[in-house]
Amino acid sequence: MARKILCTGAILLVIALFAGSAWLLLTPRWVYQVSVEGSPVGMVKSLEEYKQIIEDIQSRAEKQWECDLIMNEEIAATRVRMWSPQLSPASVRAGIEAAATYQTKGWAIVINGDTVAIVDREQTAKDILEEVKARYLSQNKNCSLVSVNLQEAVSIESAAVTPDSLMDKEAVLAMLVCGQEEITSYVVQRGDTLSGISRSHNVSLATLRDANAIAGDTIQVGQVLSLQSSKALLHVKTVEEVAVTETIARAVKYKANPDKTVRADKVAEAGSDGKRAVTYRVVKVNGNEISRKQVAAEVTKEPQAKVIMTGIGYWPTRPKGMFRFPVNGGTISSRFGEPRSYGPHRGVDIANPRGTPIYAAASGTVTAKTRGSSYGRYIVIQHANGYSTLYAHLSEFAGSLRVGSSVVRGQVIGRVGNSGRSSGPHLHWEVRRYGEALNPLNFFGN
């Protein structure tokens, strides 16, 4: 009896299994067909599974690009009934990932109508522009900022872009400040100087020297110079007020030697330089000074003049009249009246090393301080009784000397040189009376 019951149960179980299988085979099931832009990529069993796949793909992409993304393609999950559906979530995932492209919201930095960079956030773009300005602000404590502005028309605009078009903040900063390097060339023309080429092409002297292996400032006509420069995309104009303390150079005054002793110049009063507080308004573009204007000045210390008692040195012998010899030593290389191509020599030439001091032969007033093709640098002093003296071929004038200046006997008026038509450093000295040239040596004893 028990065996009979067991057999009956087994038969019923088999019948149930066959019935269930038949029901599954003969009854359709609800599933979700997933498609990308209308093309099927697979099936999943539920809408929840489909949403999870989409969420995972989106999350991985946003993590990769580090920004919020919108998928460009249309992804759809359609509910369908099928007999024996082949579920394939892996195929669905792979199909979507292979087809998916993305866009994101970016913020474009637009300069003069051209988009030059795109970043992920509006605040990032604003920060970049502020950092560009900050790079050109002076850190000098004596400098106060009046204004800072970008010279270009700049705006920040939103735009839908692909994530690979977003730029890193530091890269955008470098591009806006440095731009792209430009390399051009320039052929040196007659009259050009290295400093002049530097200013006219806005290239620093150091850059010119490095790019062309130039040690000093010597360049040759026809030489081809490489000009390396960078074209910045943004130009920051700053206006600053700079407070500085400047030195007022002490004046030098000469007094005649009262005791007529033979000696060098003597400093009677050392004097002192003065000081003044000056405020300048300085305009710069990208840190390069464009203009400077004085807006305020106040003398904080008055200068005190240096007083020099002029010495007297007799050479070659004691003078017989009003004149002292204009130099303290040297050799007479050409005498008065010697024949020249232009006529008799009108003075005496006294050979001396370059830079030897030249003294006023007598007190008087400077009537000429100039330069000529023959005399080079020369000075004329008018004395009493129609006398005048001329000093030619100077290397330099005394700094305080001006036309109309009063000079005293023995005052330094310049330095020996060989300017003008000259075969070597010497002083050409003339003595005239009412315009007539006289032999200077007649005013001295043998």
MOGI-V266603 format. One record per residue. N is the residue number from 1. RES is the residue in one letter. D_LAST is the distance of its C-alpha to the last C-alpha in Angstrom with 1 decimal. Layout:
BEGIN
N/RES/D_LAST
N/RES/D_LAST
END
This chain:
BEGIN
1/M/174.3
2/A/170.7
3/R/169.9
4/K/171.1
5/I/168.9
6/L/165.8
7/C/166.3
8/T/166.8
9/G/163.5
10/A/161.5
11/I/162.9
12/L/162.0
13/L/158.4
14/V/158.0
15/I/159.3
16/A/156.8
17/L/153.9
18/F/154.9
19/A/155.5
20/G/152.0
21/S/150.3
22/A/152.2
23/W/151.2
24/L/147.5
25/L/147.8
26/L/149.8
27/T/148.0
28/P/144.4
29/R/141.5
30/W/138.7
31/V/135.2
32/Y/131.8
33/Q/130.3
34/V/126.5
35/S/124.6
36/V/120.9
37/E/120.4
38/G/124.2
39/S/124.3
40/P/126.4
41/V/124.7
42/G/127.5
43/M/130.0
44/V/130.0
45/K/132.9
46/S/131.6
47/L/129.2
48/E/127.8
49/E/126.9
50/Y/125.2
51/K/123.1
52/Q/122.1
53/I/120.9
54/I/118.8
55/E/117.3
56/D/116.4
57/I/114.7
58/Q/112.8
59/S/111.7
60/R/110.3
61/A/108.4
62/E/106.8
63/K/105.9
64/Q/104.2
65/W/102.2
66/E/101.7
67/C/102.7
68/D/105.8
69/L/107.4
70/I/110.0
71/M/111.9
72/N/111.9
73/E/115.2
74/E/118.6
75/I/120.6
76/A/124.3
77/A/127.3
78/T/130.7
79/R/133.9
80/V/136.5
81/R/139.9
82/M/140.3
83/W/142.8
84/S/141.2
85/P/137.5
86/Q/134.8
87/L/132.4
88/S/128.8
89/P/126.3
90/A/123.8
91/S/124.0
92/V/123.5
93/R/120.3
94/A/118.9
95/G/119.7
96/I/117.9
97/E/114.9
98/A/114.5
99/A/114.7
100/A/112.9
101/T/109.5
102/Y/107.8
103/Q/105.7
104/T/104.0
105/K/102.3
106/G/98.5
107/W/95.7
108/A/93.2
109/I/89.5
110/V/88.9
111/I/85.4
112/N/85.0
113/G/88.7
114/D/88.5
115/T/90.2
116/V/87.7
117/A/89.6
118/I/93.0
119/V/93.7
120/D/96.9
121/R/96.5
122/E/95.1
123/Q/93.4
124/T/91.7
125/A/90.2
126/K/89.0
127/D/87.5
128/I/85.6
129/L/84.0
130/E/83.0
131/E/81.5
132/V/79.4
133/K/78.0
134/A/77.5
135/R/75.3
136/Y/72.5
137/L/72.6
138/S/69.6
139/Q/70.1
140/N/67.1
141/K/68.3
142/N/65.7
143/C/67.3
144/S/70.3
145/L/72.4
146/V/73.0
147/S/75.1
148/V/76.0
149/N/77.7
150/L/78.6
151/Q/77.3
152/E/80.3
153/A/83.8
154/V/85.7
155/S/89.4
156/I/91.9
157/E/95.2
158/S/98.4
159/A/99.8
160/A/102.6
161/V/101.1
162/T/102.0
163/P/101.0
164/D/98.8
165/S/96.5
166/L/95.5
167/M/92.0
168/D/90.7
169/K/88.5
170/E/85.5
171/A/85.6
172/V/85.7
173/L/82.7
174/A/80.6
175/M/81.5
176/L/80.7
177/V/77.3
178/C/76.1
179/G/78.1
180/Q/78.1
181/E/75.0
182/E/73.8
183/I/71.7
184/T/70.0
185/S/67.1
186/Y/64.0
187/V/61.9
188/V/58.2
189/Q/56.8
190/R/53.3
191/G/51.3
192/D/53.6
193/T/52.4
194/L/54.6
195/S/54.3
196/G/55.3
197/I/58.3
198/S/59.2
199/R/59.3
200/S/61.1
201/H/63.8
202/N/64.2
203/V/63.7
204/S/61.5
205/L/58.4
206/A/60.0
207/T/63.1
208/L/61.1
209/R/59.2
210/D/62.4
211/A/64.5
212/N/61.9
213/A/60.4
214/I/56.9
215/A/54.6
216/G/51.7
217/D/51.3
218/T/50.8
219/I/53.4
220/Q/53.8
221/V/55.1
222/G/58.7
223/Q/59.2
224/V/62.6
225/L/62.5
226/S/65.6
227/L/66.1
228/Q/68.5
229/S/69.6
230/S/72.7
231/K/74.5
232/A/75.8
233/L/79.1
234/L/78.3
235/H/75.1
236/V/74.8
237/K/72.7
238/T/71.6
239/V/70.0
240/E/68.5
241/E/66.6
242/V/63.8
243/A/62.3
244/V/58.8
245/T/56.1
246/E/52.6
247/T/49.2
248/I/47.2
249/A/43.6
250/R/41.6
251/A/39.0
252/V/35.3
253/K/33.7
254/Y/30.1
255/K/29.2
256/A/26.0
257/N/24.6
258/P/25.8
259/D/24.0
260/K/20.5
261/T/20.3
262/V/18.3
263/R/21.2
264/A/22.9
265/D/25.6
266/K/28.6
267/V/32.2
268/A/33.6
269/E/37.0
270/A/38.3
271/G/40.8
272/S/43.7
273/D/45.2
274/G/48.3
275/K/51.7
276/R/54.2
277/A/57.7
278/V/58.2
279/T/61.5
280/Y/61.5
281/R/64.5
282/V/64.3
283/V/66.5
284/K/67.2
285/V/69.5
286/N/70.8
287/G/68.0
288/N/65.2
289/E/63.2
290/I/63.6
291/S/62.0
292/R/60.6
293/K/60.6
294/Q/59.5
295/V/62.5
296/A/61.3
297/A/58.2
298/E/57.7
299/V/54.5
300/T/55.6
301/K/52.2
302/E/49.4
303/P/45.9
304/Q/43.4
305/A/39.8
306/K/37.0
307/V/34.3
308/I/30.7
309/M/28.1
310/T/24.8
311/G/22.2
312/I/18.4
313/G/16.0
314/Y/12.2
315/W/10.5
316/P/8.1
317/T/6.5
318/R/8.5
319/P/9.4
320/K/9.9
321/G/13.3
322/M/16.1
323/F/14.8
324/R/14.1
325/F/13.2
326/P/16.8
327/V/17.1
328/N/16.4
329/G/15.5
330/G/16.2
331/T/15.0
332/I/13.9
333/S/17.2
334/S/17.2
335/R/14.8
336/F/15.8
337/G/18.5
338/E/19.7
339/P/23.5
340/R/25.8
341/S/29.6
342/Y/29.5
343/G/26.8
344/P/23.1
345/H/21.0
346/R/20.6
347/G/17.9
348/V/15.8
349/D/17.7
350/I/16.6
351/A/19.3
352/N/20.8
353/P/24.3
354/R/26.9
355/G/27.4
356/T/23.9
357/P/23.7
358/I/21.9
359/Y/21.0
360/A/21.4
361/A/18.0
362/A/20.0
363/S/23.7
364/G/26.0
365/T/29.0
366/V/29.5
367/T/31.0
368/A/31.3
369/K/31.8
370/T/33.5
371/R/33.5
372/G/33.4
373/S/34.2
374/S/30.8
375/Y/28.4
376/G/30.8
377/R/30.4
378/Y/28.0
379/I/27.3
380/V/26.4
381/I/25.5
382/Q/26.1
383/H/24.1
384/A/24.8
385/N/24.6
386/G/25.1
387/Y/22.1
388/S/22.8
389/T/21.0
390/L/22.7
391/Y/22.6
392/A/24.7
393/H/26.5
394/L/27.2
395/S/29.9
396/E/31.2
397/F/30.8
398/A/30.9
399/G/34.6
400/S/34.7
401/L/32.7
402/R/34.7
403/V/34.3
404/G/34.4
405/S/33.0
406/S/30.7
407/V/27.6
408/V/25.3
409/R/21.6
410/G/21.1
411/Q/24.6
412/V/25.3
413/I/26.4
414/G/26.9
415/R/26.3
416/V/24.6
417/G/27.2
418/N/28.2
419/S/30.6
420/G/31.3
421/R/30.2
422/S/27.9
423/S/27.9
424/G/26.7
425/P/25.3
426/H/22.0
427/L/20.7
428/H/20.4
429/W/18.4
430/E/18.9
431/V/18.1
432/R/20.9
433/R/22.2
434/Y/25.9
435/G/25.9
436/E/23.4
437/A/20.7
438/L/17.1
439/N/13.9
440/P/12.7
441/L/9.0
442/N/9.3
443/F/9.9
444/F/6.7
445/G/3.8
446/N/0.0
END
